[in-house]
Amino acid sequence: MKKPQNIVPKLYPVGTVIVFLLIWELAVRLFQIPDWLLPAPSSVLLVLMRNWKPLWYHSQRTMLEAVFGLLLAAITGFAVGIATSQWQPLKKVLYPLLVISQTIPLIVLAPLLAIWLGFGLLPKLIVVILSCFFPIAFNTVVGLDGADKEMIKLVKSMGASAAQTFRLVKLPQAWPTIFGGLKVSASYCVMAAVVAEWMGCERGLGIYLLSALHAFKTPAVFAGIIIIALVSLLLFALVEAISKLAPPTN
């Protein structure tokens, strides 16, 4: 059974959010700020309850893009990270390209992909993959390269092959760093899907936000933002839960 003093610190963020929302609500009512400029939290909550069907309809498409994009980014990032770490010539070629790839903003790539590939699911997946790929690949390289050198020498002296050294030493010690990259990507993937949807689509939270914004329905915009934040937190928590199933570090 957890001691009360261990639970109390975890309640601080919740208390902070509640206090912030109360101050926000009081300020809007006190200064009579119109909804189109800054809606009160109660107005946003009302929109969430009234518009849950369209929000759910659009959320399904965005979650599909985010989850599948994250999975594909995890597979490709993990594979490229392993290859880059294991073969030094490949590392000299790929590592600078990985870094350079992060200097290209998504908002520039999304319209180009829409021109080349249309407005379907594929360009959205590519945007999500590109945004999530680097943290996973980079952390995989860092985690594998940071394995205990003395332990590696020890298992090699005992006759372990390169594959056995990788499986018994490098990979178990790299898991925490790899999952760190996955957590970062999990927090990025929904945002990337929404940005991709801004460039053109028929369904998704991105198009929902744009429609609400153009109609000056600011409470609906805030409702969409809350859904995006909740989905991102859910994916982050899912990756966190999966990370606990990884083999323990040697």
DRENMAR-371998 format. One record per residue (C-alpha): residue in three letters; x, y, z. Coordinates in steps of 0.25 Angstrom, whole numbers, padded with zeros to 4 digits, always signed. Layout:
REM DRENMAR-371998
ALAXYZ;...
//
This chain:
REM DRENMAR-371998
MET+0000+0000+0000;LYS+0005+0014-0004;LYS+0008+0024+0007;PRO+0000+0037+0006;GLN+0013+0045+0005;ASN+0016+0038-0008;ILE+0003+0041-0014;VAL+0002+0055-0010;PRO+0013+0060-0020;LYS+0006+0053-0032;LEU-0006+0062-0029;TYR+0001+0075-0030;PRO+0000+0075-0046;VAL-0015+0072-0044;GLY-0017+0083-0034;THR-0009+0093-0042;VAL-0018+0090-0055;ILE-0031+0092-0046;VAL-0026+0105-0040;PHE-0022+0110-0054;LEU-0036+0107-0060;LEU-0043+0113-0048;ILE-0035+0126-0050;TRP-0037+0126-0065;GLU-0052+0124-0063;LEU-0053+0135-0053;ALA-0045+0145-0062;VAL-0054+0142-0074;ARG-0066+0145-0066;LEU-0061+0157-0059;PHE-0056+0164-0071;GLN-0067+0159-0080;ILE-0058+0154-0091;PRO-0066+0149-0103;ASP-0065+0134-0106;TRP-0060+0137-0120;LEU-0047+0144-0114;LEU-0045+0135-0101;PRO-0056+0125-0097;ALA-0057+0121-0083;PRO-0054+0106-0079;SER-0069+0104-0077;SER-0072+0108-0091;VAL-0061+0098-0096;LEU-0067+0087-0088;LEU-0081+0090-0093;VAL-0076+0089-0107;LEU-0069+0076-0104;MET-0082+0070-0099;ARG-0090+0075-0110;ASN-0081+0072-0122;TRP-0075+0059-0117;LYS-0080+0052-0129;PRO-0073+0060-0140;LEU-0061+0061-0131;TRP-0061+0046-0130;TYR-0063+0044-0145;HIS-0051+0053-0148;SER-0042+0048-0137;GLN-0043+0034-0142;ARG-0036+0038-0155;THR-0026+0046-0148;MET-0023+0034-0138;LEU-0022+0025-0150;GLU-0011+0033-0157;ALA-0004+0036-0144;VAL-0003+0021-0139;PHE+0000+0015-0152;GLY+0010+0026-0155;LEU+0017+0024-0141;LEU+0017+0009-0143;LEU+0024+0010-0157;ALA+0034+0021-0151;ALA+0037+0012-0140;ILE+0040+0000-0149;THR+0048+0008-0159;GLY+0055+0017-0148;PHE+0059+0004-0140;ALA+0064-0003-0152;VAL+0072+0009-0158;GLY+0078+0012-0143;ILE+0083-0002-0142;ALA+0089-0002-0156;THR+0096+0012-0153;SER+0101+0007-0140;GLN+0106-0006-0145;TRP+0113-0002-0157;GLN+0123+0010-0156;PRO+0123+0013-0171;LEU+0108+0014-0171;LYS+0108+0023-0159;LYS+0118+0033-0166;VAL+0108+0034-0178;LEU+0094+0033-0170;TYR+0097+0041-0157;PRO+0099+0055-0164;LEU+0086+0052-0173;LEU+0078+0049-0160;VAL+0082+0062-0154;ILE+0080+0070-0167;SER+0066+0064-0168;GLN+0061+0071-0156;THR+0064+0085-0161;ILE+0053+0083-0171;PRO+0040+0088-0165;LEU+0027+0079-0167;ILE+0019+0091-0171;VAL+0027+0092-0184;LEU+0027+0077-0187;ALA+0012+0075-0185;PRO+0008+0083-0197;LEU+0018+0077-0206;LEU+0014+0063-0202;ALA-0001+0067-0205;ILE+0004+0071-0219;TRP+0011+0059-0222;LEU+0002+0048-0215;GLY-0011+0055-0214;PHE-0020+0057-0202;GLY-0022+0042-0197;LEU-0016+0035-0185;LEU-0002+0032-0191;PRO+0004+0047-0190;LYS-0002+0048-0176;LEU+0005+0035-0172;ILE+0018+0040-0178;VAL+0018+0053-0171;VAL+0016+0046-0157;ILE+0027+0036-0161;LEU+0037+0047-0164;SER+0033+0055-0151;CYS+0035+0042-0142;PHE+0046+0035-0149;PHE+0058+0044-0145;PRO+0056+0043-0129;ILE+0055+0028-0130;ALA+0066+0026-0140;PHE+0075+0035-0132;ASN+0072+0030-0118;THR+0074+0016-0124;VAL+0088+0019-0128;VAL+0091+0027-0115;GLY+0086+0015-0107;LEU+0094+0004-0114;ASP+0107+0012-0115;GLY+0106+0015-0100;ALA+0106+0001-0096;ASP+0116-0003-0085;LYS+0129-0005-0093;GLU+0135-0014-0081;MET+0123-0023-0082;ILE+0124-0024-0097;LYS+0139-0028-0096;LEU+0135-0038-0085;VAL+0125-0045-0093;LYS+0134-0045-0106;SER+0146-0051-0097;MET+0136-0062-0094;GLY+0134-0065-0109;ALA+0121-0058-0111;SER+0118-0054-0126;ALA+0115-0040-0131;ALA+0100-0045-0131;GLN+0101-0050-0117;THR+0108-0038-0112;PHE+0097-0029-0118;ARG+0086-0038-0112;LEU+0091-0040-0098;VAL+0098-0027-0096;LYS+0095-0015-0105;LEU+0081-0017-0107;PRO+0076-0019-0093;GLN+0085-0007-0088;ALA+0079+0002-0100;TRP+0064-0001-0097;PRO+0062+0011-0088;THR+0069+0021-0098;ILE+0061+0015-0109;PHE+0048+0016-0102;GLY+0051+0031-0098;GLY+0051+0033-0113;LEU+0038+0026-0115;LYS+0032+0035-0104;VAL+0036+0047-0111;SER+0031+0042-0124;ALA+0018+0038-0118;SER+0016+0052-0113;TYR+0019+0057-0127;CYS+0011+0048-0136;VAL-0003+0054-0134;MET+0002+0068-0136;ALA+0009+0063-0149;ALA-0004+0057-0154;VAL-0012+0070-0151;VAL-0002+0078-0159;ALA-0003+0069-0170;GLU-0018+0070-0170;TRP-0017+0085-0171;MET-0012+0083-0185;GLY-0025+0077-0190;CYS-0034+0065-0186;GLU-0048+0062-0184;ARG-0047+0056-0170;GLY-0038+0058-0157;LEU-0036+0068-0146;GLY-0028+0077-0154;ILE-0039+0080-0164;TYR-0049+0081-0152;LEU-0040+0092-0146;LEU-0039+0099-0159;SER-0054+0099-0161;ALA-0056+0104-0146;LEU-0045+0115-0148;HIS-0051+0120-0161;ALA-0065+0121-0154;PHE-0059+0128-0142;LYS-0064+0117-0133;THR-0053+0118-0123;PRO-0059+0109-0113;ALA-0059+0098-0123;VAL-0044+0101-0126;PHE-0041+0099-0112;ALA-0049+0086-0111;GLY-0041+0081-0123;ILE-0028+0085-0116;ILE-0032+0077-0104;ILE-0035+0065-0112;ILE-0022+0066-0118;ALA-0015+0067-0105;LEU-0023+0055-0099;VAL-0019+0046-0110;SER-0005+0050-0110;LEU-0004+0047-0095;LEU-0011+0034-0097;LEU-0001+0030-0107;PHE+0010+0034-0098;ALA+0004+0026-0086;LEU+0003+0014-0096;VAL+0018+0015-0099;GLU+0021+0017-0085;ALA+0014+0004-0081;ILE+0020-0004-0092;SER+0034+0001-0088;LYS+0032-0006-0074;LEU+0031-0019-0082;ALA+0045-0018-0088;PRO+0055-0028-0083;PRO+0063-0022-0071;THR+0076-0015-0073;ASN+0088-0024-0070;
//
